[in-house]
Amino acid sequence: MESLFVKSLRVAGAVSAYWVVSISMVFLNKYLLSSDDLKLDAPLFVTWYQAVVSVTLCAFLGLLSKAAPNVFSFPEFKIDMKVSREVLPLSLIFVGMITFNNLCLKYVGVAFYFMGRSLTTVFNVVLTYFFLKQSTSPQALVCCGVIVGGFFFGVDQEGAVGSLSILGVFFGMSASFCVALYSIYTKKVLPAVDNNVWRLALYNNFNAAIIFVPLMIVTWEVGTIWSFPLLTSTYFWTVMTMSGVCGFAIAYVTGLQIQVTSPLTHNISGTAKAAFQTVLATVYYSEVKPFLWWLSNFIVLFGSAAYTQVKRQEMRKKHEEALKEASLREQNGEKPMEA
């Protein structure tokens, strides 16, 4: 019973940490990107600073691990330019992913943010087919159809309440596309960083911090920041740093949640978090949404949950078939097939 209790506490702690960090990051970014208090029209600068904070935290944690290796473990802070060049193609996708994500959040409300980013699963199916030549079952395709239908229904309802941003929807779709593309290319790049996700995060953010500089110059965000009245405000930099820390921490709490539960539970938790975040945003910003608006969100949530369940059943079936084949080979005195 004690072991079960401890395990339950560990799972509850991991899920709670994921929810708190993820929701905090969304609300902090929304405040930075489109708050009437700040009036900061510099989304690239905000994203650049978050990348700088992530690199700084990697350096700090690397030094801490080196000073107390028996207490704390983290990859050594070391930048190899050869590895940086190998990771660069993925970093370009990473830059697009976090940039479009923040631009989407700038132009849409937090309540609609989940809907604007809801096509990631659909893009993942499409890109998996074109890049990896892997087909998708009819049941999973039906679920994708439900998601797409719910997405367009949600866009229509957002327009009906008068708060639709076409730019926000475009940036949300672009972010979803980059997220799906990033997940596919990550497997190809991981060997370059010894299959260490923290080293990959370091190089991605290091490259991103460099890539954003010319982008900020071309879009004249440098001039916007230079004339920003709160540039010397301690409060402003505190909120900026908190957002950067959340951006760095989300990778850890995501991995932790998967580790203590499972990828399926992580997907379910993410879907439930999105639903709670939507409700929380409508309450926090005192927004009143009609029934059909809520129905569109439910359709997308239902499609996403159904897709997860279908993929879970397919994975279980493949696993059982593999075990059965291995058992038959063992009975026939054959060597098991290598993975």
Order of alpha helices (4+ residues) and beta strands (2+ residues): alpha-alpha-alpha-alpha-alpha-alpha-alpha-alpha-alpha-alpha-alpha-alpha
